Amino acid sequence: MEKSKVAVHYFSKSGNTKKLADEIAKTVDCKAEQIPSPIEDKVDILFLGASVYWGGISSEVKDYIQTLNKDSIGKVVVFSTSALAERAFPQIQKKLQDKGIPIESNNFYCRGEFTALHKGRPNQEDLNAARKFAAEMIAELH
């Protein structure tokens, strides 16, 4: 069976989501790229990382989703961090569905450090869980 083409793209203001992106990218054997890196070739799986802020997902992620072409992406898998707010998945899911881009219902979320909240997160346990999640998604979607 042919190996799936996988990409990892993310947006991170504080570095929390970048930590997850780097671990996921190592697991799926590709390079994590900061948004707005374009999808240049067709990908079977796009791991898309975002943080959740008081106003929801950042405008950078919203704008990035608008650049995605449904014919270039087999499926999107979401991962996210936040200090207080809910996970990014519902907002990203709606935006991708509006564009006709398939999205995996399983998603990864963990707390992220923000000032005095959740010091040290994502921690090693979170990073291990992100790697496990990525490996499971590749196995399931391949």
DSSP file (Angstrom, degrees, kcal/mol; ACC not computed):
  #  RESIDUE AA STRUCTURE BP1 BP2  ACC     N-H-->O    O-->H-N    N-H-->O    O-->H-N    TCO  KAPPA ALPHA  PHI   PSI    X-CA   Y-CA   Z-CA
    1    1 A M              0   0    0      0, 0.0     2,-0.1     0, 0.0   141,-0.0   0.000 360.0 360.0 360.0 138.2    0.0    0.0    0.0
    2    2 A E        -     0   0    0      1,-0.1     2,-0.2   140,-0.0     0, 0.0  -0.395 360.0-107.1 -70.4 142.3    1.3    3.5   -0.9
    3    3 A K        -     0   0    0     -2,-0.1    -1,-0.1     1,-0.1     2,-0.1  -0.470  35.8-113.8 -70.7 137.5    2.4    5.7    1.9
    4    4 A S        -     0   0    0     -2,-0.2     2,-0.6   134,-0.1    -1,-0.1  -0.411  22.1-122.8 -69.2 144.2    0.0    8.6    2.7
    5    5 A K        -     0   0    0     -2,-0.1    39,-2.1     2,-0.0    40,-1.9  -0.818  38.1-173.0 -88.4 124.7    1.2   12.2    2.0
    6    6 A V  E     -a   45   0A   0     -2,-0.6     2,-0.3    38,-0.2    40,-0.2  -0.924  13.6-173.2-125.0 142.9    0.9   14.1    5.3
    7    7 A A  E     -a   46   0A   0     38,-2.2    40,-3.1    -2,-0.4     2,-0.5  -0.971  11.2-154.1-131.7 150.5    1.4   17.7    6.2
    8    8 A V  E     +ab  47  32A   0     23,-0.7    25,-2.9    -2,-0.3     2,-0.4  -0.971  20.6 170.1-125.3 114.6    1.4   19.5    9.6
    9    9 A H  E     +ab  48  33A   0     38,-2.7    40,-2.6    -2,-0.5     2,-0.3  -0.956   7.3 163.5-124.6 144.9    0.5   23.1    9.6
   10   10 A Y  E     -ab  49  34A   0     23,-1.9    25,-3.6    -2,-0.4     2,-0.4  -0.967  31.6-139.0-153.3 163.3   -0.2   25.2   12.7
   11   11 A F        +     0   0    0     38,-1.3     2,-0.4    -2,-0.3    40,-0.1  -0.999  26.7 170.7-128.7 132.0   -0.5   28.7   14.2
   12   12 A S        +     0   0    0     -2,-0.4    -2,-0.0    23,-0.1    38,-0.0  -0.948  20.0 178.4-145.9 118.8    1.0   29.4   17.6
   13   13 A K  S    S+     0   0    0     -2,-0.4    -1,-0.1     1,-0.1     0, 0.0   0.874  92.6  27.7 -81.5 -41.8    1.4   32.8   19.4
   14   14 A S  S    S-     0   0    0     99,-0.0    -1,-0.1   100,-0.0    -2,-0.0   0.590 109.5-108.1-100.2 -13.0    2.9   31.5   22.6
   15   15 A G  S  > S+     0   0    0     97,-0.0     4,-1.7     4,-0.0    -3,-0.0   0.281  89.6 110.1 102.0 -10.2    4.7   28.3   21.4
   16   16 A N  H  > S+     0   0    0      1,-0.2     4,-1.3     2,-0.2     3,-0.1   0.950  83.4  40.8 -63.7 -49.7    2.3   25.9   23.0
   17   17 A T  H  > S+     0   0    0      1,-0.2     4,-2.7     2,-0.2    -1,-0.2   0.838 110.0  60.6 -69.3 -31.6    0.7   24.6   19.8
   18   18 A K  H  > S+     0   0    0      2,-0.2     4,-2.8     1,-0.2    -1,-0.2   0.894  99.9  56.0 -60.3 -39.7    4.1   24.6   18.1
   19   19 A K  H  X S+     0   0    0     -4,-1.7     4,-1.7     1,-0.2    -1,-0.2   0.930 110.9  43.6 -59.0 -45.4    5.3   22.1   20.7
   20   20 A L  H  X S+     0   0    0     -4,-1.3     4,-2.8     2,-0.2     5,-0.2   0.926 112.2  53.4 -64.3 -44.3    2.5   19.8   19.7
   21   21 A A  H  X S+     0   0    0     -4,-2.7     4,-2.8     1,-0.2    -2,-0.2   0.907 107.9  50.4 -58.4 -43.6    3.1   20.4   16.0
   22   22 A D  H  X S+     0   0    0     -4,-2.8     4,-2.1     2,-0.2    -1,-0.2   0.898 112.3  46.7 -63.1 -40.6    6.7   19.5   16.2
   23   23 A E  H  X S+     0   0    0     -4,-1.7     4,-1.9    -5,-0.2    -2,-0.2   0.912 113.7  47.7 -68.2 -42.5    5.9   16.2   18.0
   24   24 A I  H  X S+     0   0    0     -4,-2.8     4,-2.2     1,-0.2    -2,-0.2   0.924 111.0  51.9 -63.6 -43.7    3.2   15.3   15.6
   25   25 A A  H  X>S+     0   0    0     -4,-2.8     5,-2.2    -5,-0.2     4,-0.7   0.903 108.6  50.2 -61.2 -42.4    5.5   16.1   12.6
   26   26 A K  H ><5S+     0   0    0     -4,-2.1     3,-0.6     1,-0.2    -1,-0.2   0.913 111.2  50.2 -60.2 -41.1    8.3   13.9   14.0
   27   27 A T  H 3<5S+     0   0    0     -4,-1.9    -2,-0.2     1,-0.2    -1,-0.2   0.878 116.7  38.6 -66.0 -39.1    5.8   11.1   14.4
   28   28 A V  H 3<5S-     0   0    0     -4,-2.2    -1,-0.2    -5,-0.1    -2,-0.2   0.342 113.0-116.5 -98.0   6.6    4.4   11.3   10.9
   29   29 A D  T <<5S+     0   0    0     -4,-0.7     2,-0.3    -3,-0.6    -3,-0.2   0.939  75.6  99.5  62.4  54.5    7.8   12.0    9.4
   30   30 A C  S   <S-     0   0    0     -5,-2.2     2,-0.4    -6,-0.1    -1,-0.2  -0.887  74.7 -89.0-149.3-176.9    7.4   15.5    7.9
   31   31 A K        -     0   0    0     -2,-0.3   -23,-0.7    -3,-0.1     2,-0.4  -0.846  33.3-126.8-102.4 134.2    8.2   19.1    8.9
   32   32 A A  E     -b    8   0A   0     -2,-0.4     2,-0.4   -25,-0.1   -23,-0.2  -0.644  29.6-160.2 -75.4 131.5    5.8   21.2   10.9
   33   33 A E  E     -b    9   0A   0    -25,-2.9   -23,-1.9    -2,-0.4     2,-0.2  -0.956  14.3-124.9-121.9 133.8    5.1   24.4    9.1
   34   34 A Q  E >   -b   10   0A   0     -2,-0.4     3,-1.9   -25,-0.2   -23,-0.2  -0.506  49.2 -76.7 -71.7 135.8    3.8   27.7   10.6
   35   35 A I  T 3  S+     0   0    0    -25,-3.6   -23,-0.1     1,-0.3    -1,-0.1  -0.478 114.4  46.9 -58.9 135.4    0.6   29.1    9.0
   36   36 A P  T 3  S+     0   0    0      0, 0.0    -1,-0.3     0, 0.0    -2,-0.1  -0.740  75.9 128.1-104.7  35.4    0.3   30.6    6.3
   37   37 A S    <   -     0   0    0     -3,-1.9    -4,-0.1     1,-0.1     2,-0.1  -0.304  59.7-126.2 -51.3 126.4    2.5   28.0    4.6
   38   38 A P        -     0   0    0      0, 0.0     2,-0.9     0, 0.0    -1,-0.1  -0.340  11.3-113.3 -77.0 158.7    0.5   26.9    1.6
   39   39 A I        +     0   0    0      1,-0.2    30,-0.1    28,-0.1     4,-0.1  -0.838  39.6 176.9 -85.3 108.9   -0.5   23.4    0.6
   40   40 A E        +     0   0    0     -2,-0.9     2,-0.3     2,-0.1    -1,-0.2   0.823  60.8  28.1 -89.4 -32.9    1.6   23.1   -2.5
   41   41 A D  S    S-     0   0    0     31,-0.1     2,-0.1     1,-0.0    31,-0.0  -0.810 100.5 -80.5-121.7 164.7    0.8   19.5   -3.4
   42   42 A K        -     0   0    0     -2,-0.3     2,-0.4    31,-0.1    31,-0.2  -0.432  48.0-162.3 -63.0 135.9   -2.1   17.2   -2.7
   43   43 A V  E     - c   0  73A   0     29,-3.0    31,-2.5     1,-0.1    32,-0.2  -0.956  21.0-153.6-122.3 143.8   -2.0   15.8    0.8
   44   44 A D  E    S+     0   0A   0    -39,-2.1    31,-0.9    -2,-0.4     2,-0.4   0.868  88.1  21.8 -78.2 -38.8   -4.0   12.8    2.1
   45   45 A I  E     -ac   6  75A   0    -40,-1.9   -38,-2.2    29,-0.2     2,-0.6  -0.992  63.3-168.4-135.6 126.5   -3.9   14.1    5.7
   46   46 A L  E     -ac   7  76A   0     29,-2.5    31,-2.8    -2,-0.4     2,-0.7  -0.960  11.1-154.7-112.8 114.0   -3.4   17.6    7.0
   47   47 A F  E     -ac   8  77A   0    -40,-3.1   -38,-2.7    -2,-0.6     2,-0.5  -0.807  18.0-165.1 -82.6 119.7   -2.8   17.9   10.7
   48   48 A L  E     -ac   9  78A   0     29,-2.9    31,-2.1    -2,-0.7     2,-0.4  -0.942   2.4-163.3-116.4 119.2   -4.0   21.5   11.5
   49   49 A G  E     +ac  10  79A   0    -40,-2.6   -38,-1.3    -2,-0.5     2,-0.3  -0.821  15.2 161.2-108.1 140.6   -3.0   23.1   14.8
   50   50 A A  E     - c   0  80A   0     29,-1.8    31,-1.4    -2,-0.4     2,-0.3  -0.973  28.9-132.2-148.9 160.0   -4.6   26.1   16.5
   51   51 A S  E     - c   0  81A   0     -2,-0.3     7,-0.6    29,-0.2     2,-0.5  -0.829  21.3-131.5-109.6 155.1   -4.9   27.8   19.8
   52   52 A V  E     +F   57   0B   0     29,-1.9    31,-0.5    -2,-0.3    33,-0.3  -0.933  27.0 179.5-110.3 129.0   -8.1   29.0   21.3
   53   53 A Y  E >   -F   56   0B   0      3,-2.4     3,-2.4    -2,-0.5    33,-0.1  -0.560  50.2 -80.7-114.9-179.3   -8.2   32.6   22.7
   54   54 A W  T 3  S+     0   0    0      1,-0.3     3,-0.1    -2,-0.2    -2,-0.0   0.864 132.5  45.6 -52.9 -38.7  -11.0   34.5   24.3
   55   55 A G  T 3  S-     0   0    0      1,-0.3    -1,-0.3    30,-0.0     2,-0.3   0.310 120.2-108.5 -88.7  10.0  -12.5   35.4   20.9
   56   56 A G  E <  S+F   53   0B   0     -3,-2.4    -3,-2.4    30,-0.1    -1,-0.3  -0.712  75.7   0.5  98.9-152.9  -12.1   31.8   19.6
   57   57 A I  E    S-F   52   0B   0     -2,-0.3    -5,-0.1    -5,-0.2    -7,-0.0  -0.378  89.4 -94.1 -71.7 153.5   -9.6   30.7   17.0
   58   58 A S     >  -     0   0    0     -7,-0.6     4,-2.0     1,-0.1     3,-0.4  -0.205  24.1-117.9 -68.5 157.0   -7.3   33.3   15.7
   59   59 A S  H  > S+     0   0    0      1,-0.2     4,-3.0     2,-0.2     5,-0.2   0.814 114.3  63.5 -62.9 -30.0   -8.0   35.3   12.5
   60   60 A E  H  > S+     0   0    0      2,-0.2     4,-2.1     1,-0.2    -1,-0.2   0.907 105.6  43.9 -61.3 -41.3   -4.8   33.8   11.1
   61   61 A V  H  > S+     0   0    0     -3,-0.4     4,-2.5     2,-0.2    -2,-0.2   0.917 113.7  50.3 -70.2 -43.1   -6.3   30.3   11.3
   62   62 A K  H  X S+     0   0    0     -4,-2.0     4,-1.4     1,-0.2    -2,-0.2   0.937 113.5  45.8 -58.7 -46.8   -9.7   31.5    9.9
   63   63 A D  H  X S+     0   0    0     -4,-3.0     4,-0.7     1,-0.2    -1,-0.2   0.895 111.2  53.1 -63.5 -40.4   -7.9   33.2    7.0
   64   64 A Y  H >X S+     0   0    0     -4,-2.1     3,-1.3    -5,-0.2     4,-0.7   0.917 104.3  54.5 -62.4 -44.3   -5.7   30.1    6.4
   65   65 A I  H >< S+     0   0    0     -4,-2.5     3,-1.1     1,-0.3    -1,-0.2   0.871 102.1  59.3 -58.7 -35.9   -8.7   27.8    6.2
   66   66 A Q  H 3< S+     0   0    0     -4,-1.4    -1,-0.3     1,-0.2    -2,-0.2   0.755 102.0  54.3 -65.0 -23.0  -10.2   30.1    3.5
   67   67 A T  H << S+     0   0    0     -3,-1.3    -1,-0.2    -4,-0.7    -2,-0.2   0.628  86.3 105.9 -84.4 -13.0   -7.0   29.5    1.3
   68   68 A L    <<  -     0   0    0     -3,-1.1     2,-0.5    -4,-0.7    33,-0.0  -0.407  61.9-144.5 -74.2 143.6   -7.5   25.7    1.5
   69   69 A N    >>  -     0   0    0      1,-0.1     3,-2.1    -2,-0.1     4,-0.5  -0.928   7.2-144.8-109.7 124.0   -8.7   23.9   -1.6
   70   70 A K  G >4 S+     0   0    0     -2,-0.5     3,-0.5     1,-0.3    -1,-0.1   0.754 100.4  59.5 -60.3 -24.3  -11.0   20.9   -1.1
   71   71 A D  G 34 S+     0   0    0      1,-0.2    -1,-0.3    30,-0.1     3,-0.1   0.601 104.0  51.6 -79.6 -10.0   -9.4   19.1   -4.1
   72   72 A S  G <4 S+     0   0    0     -3,-2.1   -29,-3.0     1,-0.1     2,-0.5   0.479 102.9  63.1-102.1  -5.3   -5.9   19.3   -2.5
   73   73 A I  E <<  -c   43   0A   0     -3,-0.5   -29,-0.2    -4,-0.5     3,-0.1  -0.974  51.8-169.4-131.4 124.1   -6.8   17.7    0.9
   74   74 A G  E    S-     0   0A   0    -31,-2.5     2,-0.3    -2,-0.5   -29,-0.2   0.952  77.3 -20.7 -71.1 -50.5   -8.0   14.3    1.7
   75   75 A K  E     -c   45   0A   0    -31,-0.9   -29,-2.5   -32,-0.2     2,-0.4  -0.979  57.7-133.1-159.7 147.3   -8.9   14.9    5.3
   76   76 A V  E     -cd  46 103A   0     26,-2.0    28,-3.2    -2,-0.3     2,-0.5  -0.886  12.8-163.6-105.9 136.5   -8.0   17.4    8.1
   77   77 A V  E     -c   47   0A   0    -31,-2.8   -29,-2.9    -2,-0.4     2,-0.3  -0.988  17.0-145.6-117.7 125.4   -7.1   16.3   11.6
   78   78 A V  E     +c   48   0A   0     -2,-0.5    30,-2.1    28,-0.4     2,-0.3  -0.711  20.0 175.9 -98.9 139.9   -7.2   19.0   14.2
   79   79 A F  E     +ce  49 108A   0    -31,-2.1   -29,-1.8    -2,-0.3     2,-0.3  -0.985  14.1 169.4-134.2 148.6   -5.1   19.5   17.3
   80   80 A S  E     -ce  50 109A   0     28,-2.2    30,-1.6    -2,-0.3     2,-0.3  -0.980  22.5-154.1-156.0 164.0   -5.2   22.5   19.7
   81   81 A T  E     +ce  51 110A   0    -31,-1.4   -29,-1.9    -2,-0.3     2,-0.3  -0.933  17.3 163.7-134.0 158.6   -4.2   24.1   23.0
   82   82 A S  E     - e   0 111A   0     28,-0.9    30,-1.8    -2,-0.3   -29,-0.1  -0.945  33.7-141.2-166.4 159.4   -5.8   26.7   25.2
   83   83 A A  S    S-     0   0    0    -31,-0.5    -1,-0.1    -2,-0.3    31,-0.1   0.861  95.4 -13.2 -89.1 -43.4   -5.5   28.0   28.7
   84   84 A L  S    S+     0   0    0    -32,-0.3   -31,-0.1     2,-0.1    -2,-0.1   0.689 110.7  83.1-126.8 -44.0   -9.1   28.6   29.5
   85   85 A A  S    S-     0   0    0    -33,-0.3   -33,-0.1     1,-0.1     3,-0.1  -0.021  82.5 -88.0 -70.2 171.6  -11.4   28.4   26.5
   86   86 A E        -     0   0    0      1,-0.2    -1,-0.1   -33,-0.1    -2,-0.1  -0.181  59.1 -73.8 -70.7 169.3  -12.8   25.4   24.8
   87   87 A R        -     0   0    0      1,-0.1     4,-0.3    -7,-0.1    -1,-0.2  -0.171  36.0-121.5 -64.9 161.0  -11.0   23.4   22.1
   88   88 A A  S  > S+     0   0    0    -38,-0.2     4,-2.2     1,-0.2     3,-0.5   0.655  88.0  94.5 -77.3 -17.2  -10.6   24.8   18.6
   89   89 A F  H  > S+     0   0    0      1,-0.2     4,-3.4     2,-0.2     5,-0.3   0.854  78.6  51.2 -51.4 -51.4  -12.3   21.8   16.9
   90   90 A P  H  > S+     0   0    0      0, 0.0     4,-1.9     0, 0.0    -1,-0.2   0.902 114.3  43.5 -58.2 -41.4  -15.9   23.1   16.7
   91   91 A Q  H  > S+     0   0    0     -3,-0.5     4,-2.0    -4,-0.3    -2,-0.2   0.922 117.5  45.1 -68.6 -43.2  -15.0   26.4   15.0
   92   92 A I  H  X S+     0   0    0     -4,-2.2     4,-2.7     1,-0.2     5,-0.3   0.916 110.5  55.2 -67.1 -41.7  -12.5   24.8   12.7
   93   93 A Q  H  X S+     0   0    0     -4,-3.4     4,-2.8    -5,-0.3     5,-0.2   0.928 108.6  47.8 -55.7 -47.5  -14.9   22.0   11.8
   94   94 A K  H  X S+     0   0    0     -4,-1.9     4,-2.3    -5,-0.3    -1,-0.2   0.927 112.4  48.2 -61.7 -45.7  -17.6   24.4   10.8
   95   95 A K  H  X S+     0   0    0     -4,-2.0     4,-0.8     1,-0.2    -1,-0.2   0.900 114.6  45.7 -64.1 -40.7  -15.2   26.5    8.6
   96   96 A L  H ><>S+     0   0    0     -4,-2.7     5,-2.5     2,-0.2     3,-0.6   0.909 111.8  51.3 -69.3 -41.7  -13.9   23.3    6.9
   97   97 A Q  H ><5S+     0   0    0     -4,-2.8     3,-1.3    -5,-0.3    -2,-0.2   0.890 104.3  58.1 -61.4 -39.0  -17.3   21.9    6.4
   98   98 A D  H 3<5S+     0   0    0     -4,-2.3    -1,-0.2     1,-0.3    -2,-0.2   0.802 109.7  45.2 -60.2 -28.2  -18.4   25.2    4.8
   99   99 A K  T <<5S-     0   0    0     -4,-0.8   -29,-0.3    -3,-0.6    -1,-0.3   0.461 117.3-114.0 -93.1  -3.3  -15.6   24.7    2.3
  100  100 A G  T < 5 +     0   0    0     -3,-1.3    -3,-0.2    -4,-0.5    -2,-0.1   0.727  67.0 144.9  78.1  21.8  -16.5   21.0    1.7
  101  101 A I      < -     0   0    0     -5,-2.5    -1,-0.3    -6,-0.1    -2,-0.1  -0.836  51.7-120.1 -96.9 124.2  -13.2   19.8    3.2
  102  102 A P        -     0   0    0      0, 0.0   -26,-2.0     0, 0.0     2,-0.4  -0.325  29.6-163.7 -63.4 141.8  -13.5   16.5    5.1
  103  103 A I  B     -d   76   0A   0    -28,-0.2     2,-0.3   -26,-0.0   -26,-0.2  -0.992  20.2-120.9-131.1 136.4  -12.5   16.6    8.8
  104  104 A E        -     0   0    0    -28,-3.2   -26,-0.4    -2,-0.4   -11,-0.0  -0.552  15.4-143.2 -72.2 134.0  -11.7   13.8   11.1
  105  105 A S  S    S+     0   0    0     -2,-0.3     2,-0.3   -28,-0.1    -1,-0.1   0.802  82.4  80.9 -72.5 -27.7  -14.1   13.7   14.1
  106  106 A N        +     0   0    0     31,-0.0   -28,-0.4    -3,-0.0     2,-0.3  -0.629  63.4 169.9 -75.4 135.1  -11.3   12.6   16.5
  107  107 A N        -     0   0    0     -2,-0.3     2,-0.4   -30,-0.1   -28,-0.2  -0.961  29.3-123.1-143.6 161.3   -9.1   15.6   17.5
  108  108 A F  E     +e   79   0A   0    -30,-2.1   -28,-2.2    -2,-0.3     2,-0.3  -0.891  30.2 169.9-112.2 136.5   -6.4   16.3   20.0
  109  109 A Y  E     +e   80   0A   0     -2,-0.4     2,-0.3   -30,-0.2   -28,-0.2  -0.999   3.7 163.1-142.8 141.7   -6.5   18.9   22.7
  110  110 A C  E     -e   81   0A   0    -30,-1.6   -28,-0.9    -2,-0.3     2,-0.1  -0.977  42.0 -90.4-149.2 162.9   -4.4   19.8   25.8
  111  111 A R  E     -e   82   0A   0     -2,-0.3     2,-0.4   -30,-0.2   -28,-0.2  -0.370  37.5-151.2 -68.5 150.4   -4.0   22.8   28.1
  112  112 A G        -     0   0    0    -30,-1.8     2,-0.2    10,-0.1     7,-0.1  -0.945  22.8-102.1-123.8 148.4   -1.4   25.3   27.2
  113  113 A E        +     0   0    0      8,-2.0     2,-0.3    -2,-0.4     5,-0.2  -0.442  39.7 172.5 -69.0 136.6    0.6   27.6   29.6
  114  114 A F  B >   -G  117   0C   0      3,-2.0     3,-2.6    -2,-0.2     5,-0.1  -0.899  60.4 -54.5-147.6 117.5   -0.6   31.2   29.8
  115  115 A T  T 3  S-     0   0    0     -2,-0.3    -1,-0.1     1,-0.3    -2,-0.0  -0.304 124.8 -14.3  45.5-117.0    1.0   33.5   32.4
  116  116 A A  T >  S+     0   0    0     -3,-0.1     3,-0.6     3,-0.1     2,-0.3   0.541 116.3 101.4 -89.1  -6.0    0.5   31.7   35.8
  117  117 A L  B <  S-G  114   0C   0     -3,-2.6    -3,-2.0     1,-0.2     4,-0.2  -0.603  92.3  -5.8 -83.9 137.2   -2.0   29.1   34.4
  118  118 A H  T >  S-     0   0    0     -2,-0.3     3,-2.1    -5,-0.2    -1,-0.2   0.864  82.4-151.6  54.1  47.0   -1.0   25.6   33.5
  119  119 A K  T <  S+     0   0    0     -3,-0.6    -1,-0.2     1,-0.3    -3,-0.1  -0.187  74.8  13.0 -51.4 132.6    2.7   26.1   34.1
  120  120 A G  T 3  S+     0   0    0      1,-0.3    -1,-0.3     2,-0.1    -2,-0.1   0.483  95.8 171.3  80.9   3.2    4.8   23.7   32.0
  121  121 A R    <   +     0   0    0     -3,-2.1    -8,-2.0    -4,-0.2    -1,-0.3  -0.748  59.0  47.6 -95.2 144.4    2.0   22.7   29.7
  122  122 A P  S    S+     0   0    0      0, 0.0    -1,-0.1     0, 0.0     2,-0.1   0.483  92.1 179.4 -66.7 136.7    2.1   21.1   27.3
  123  123 A N     >  -     0   0    0     -2,-0.1     4,-2.5    -4,-0.1     5,-0.2  -0.312  46.4 -83.1 -99.3-175.2    4.3   18.8   29.3
  124  124 A Q  H  > S+     0   0    0      1,-0.2     4,-2.6     2,-0.2     5,-0.2   0.873 129.6  53.8 -60.8 -37.2    6.0   15.6   28.4
  125  125 A E  H  > S+     0   0    0      2,-0.2     4,-2.2     1,-0.2    -1,-0.2   0.912 109.9  48.0 -62.3 -41.7    2.8   13.6   29.1
  126  126 A D  H  > S+     0   0    0      2,-0.2     4,-2.3     1,-0.2    -2,-0.2   0.914 111.8  49.6 -63.5 -43.1    0.9   15.9   26.7
  127  127 A L  H  X S+     0   0    0     -4,-2.5     4,-2.2     2,-0.2    -2,-0.2   0.895 110.3  50.1 -65.4 -39.9    3.6   15.5   24.1
  128  128 A N  H  X S+     0   0    0     -4,-2.6     4,-2.4     1,-0.2    -1,-0.2   0.913 110.8  49.9 -62.0 -42.5    3.6   11.7   24.4
  129  129 A A  H  X S+     0   0    0     -4,-2.2     4,-2.6     1,-0.2    -2,-0.2   0.873 108.8  52.4 -64.8 -37.2   -0.2   11.8   24.0
  130  130 A A  H  X S+     0   0    0     -4,-2.3     4,-2.5     2,-0.2    -1,-0.2   0.909 110.0  48.3 -65.1 -42.1    0.1   14.0   20.9
  131  131 A R  H  X S+     0   0    0     -4,-2.2     4,-2.5     2,-0.2    -2,-0.2   0.925 112.4  48.7 -62.9 -43.9    2.5   11.5   19.3
  132  132 A K  H  X S+     0   0    0     -4,-2.4     4,-2.4     1,-0.2    -2,-0.2   0.925 111.0  50.5 -61.5 -45.2    0.2    8.6   20.2
  133  133 A F  H  X S+     0   0    0     -4,-2.6     4,-2.5     1,-0.2    -2,-0.2   0.929 110.8  48.9 -57.8 -47.7   -2.8   10.4   18.7
  134  134 A A  H  X S+     0   0    0     -4,-2.5     4,-2.4     1,-0.2    -2,-0.2   0.919 111.3  49.1 -61.1 -44.6   -0.9   11.2   15.5
  135  135 A A  H  X S+     0   0    0     -4,-2.5     4,-2.3     1,-0.2    -1,-0.2   0.907 112.0  49.0 -62.4 -41.6    0.3    7.6   15.1
  136  136 A E  H  X S+     0   0    0     -4,-2.4     4,-2.5     2,-0.2    -1,-0.2   0.897 110.7  50.3 -64.6 -40.6   -3.3    6.3   15.7
  137  137 A M  H  X S+     0   0    0     -4,-2.5     4,-2.7     2,-0.2     5,-0.2   0.907 110.9  48.7 -65.6 -41.0   -4.7    8.8   13.1
  138  138 A I  H  X S+     0   0    0     -4,-2.4     4,-1.6     2,-0.2    -2,-0.2   0.934 113.6  46.9 -63.8 -45.0   -2.2    7.7   10.5
  139  139 A A  H  < S+     0   0    0     -4,-2.3    -2,-0.2    -5,-0.2    -1,-0.2   0.903 117.0  43.9 -62.8 -41.0   -2.9    4.0   11.1
  140  140 A E  H  < S+     0   0    0     -4,-2.5    -2,-0.2     1,-0.2    -1,-0.2   0.879 120.2  38.9 -72.8 -38.7   -6.7    4.6   11.0
  141  141 A L  H  <        0   0    0     -4,-2.7    -1,-0.2     1,-0.2    -2,-0.2   0.577 360.0 360.0 -92.0 -10.3   -6.7    6.9    8.0
  142  142 A H     <        0   0    0     -4,-1.6    -1,-0.2    -5,-0.2    -2,-0.1   0.475 360.0 360.0 -78.4 360.0   -4.1    5.2    5.9
